[in-house]
């Protein structure tokens, strides 16, 4: 075994190819030619004297030896990152890159401001913010933390619960003046509604009264959107009634642009969480960002 050929660069290339299942995707991620990534893996396998990846024209898979080596390589790279982070951050200075994934509307309305403030305090930290309502594979996409609304299915990630995001049923004043204000939940059947196409079960609205049992109302109006900011704009434009997170429309409520419908009923709240790739919270810059983001999120309107 030629230990001198087992470099961190080659090890990182191997780990990312194993995670993404593609030489070309990793080459694009690193901004190098695919031949460079291929050479890294070939030289690493040569140094180890074993095959780590099985390549076909369609897919890349780990061999048994590659599976074992992947766990050890991840541990080594994490320890290297932690040691480098500790050395750079011996004082109060934080340094390095953090990749953040966030649901789109929350990211635009509030999270990017939180991240800007963090960078103002720590100018040597670079942040890669990825906004999407699609739940991505954090390891595959090399994301450090994800801010997510809704139930979580990924039990392999470390979870930090922030609280529940309260929702309210709202419509613009113009819409209510034109179409009338519904007097009871069942009246919604005769109104235009705005709903999220990427939320499971959004065609049935469950409203919880202050007292008594919840009621379910069909909620299948003409307008479907897949982005919270599109729903917000549709509300402003008087396109119908919609359940909305308080943090999405708090300014519109204060300005009177939208009004709450059925103040004595509330749509079900939605859990808000931060997901963390295992081991990443040990790195000081990531741990500091998690603390800053979680504290700021808890202070948002409607989070409790």
Helices and strands as residue ranges (DSSP letters): G 3-5, H 8-20, H 23-30, H 34-48, E 53-55, E 60-62, H 64-88, E 96-102, H 104-106, I 107-111, H 112-121, E 125-131, E 145-149, E 158-165, E 167-172, H 173-179, G 185-190, E 194-196, E 204-209, E 215-218, E 223-225, H 228-236, E 242-245, H 246-255, E 258-260, E 265-267, E 270-276, G 280-282, H 284-298
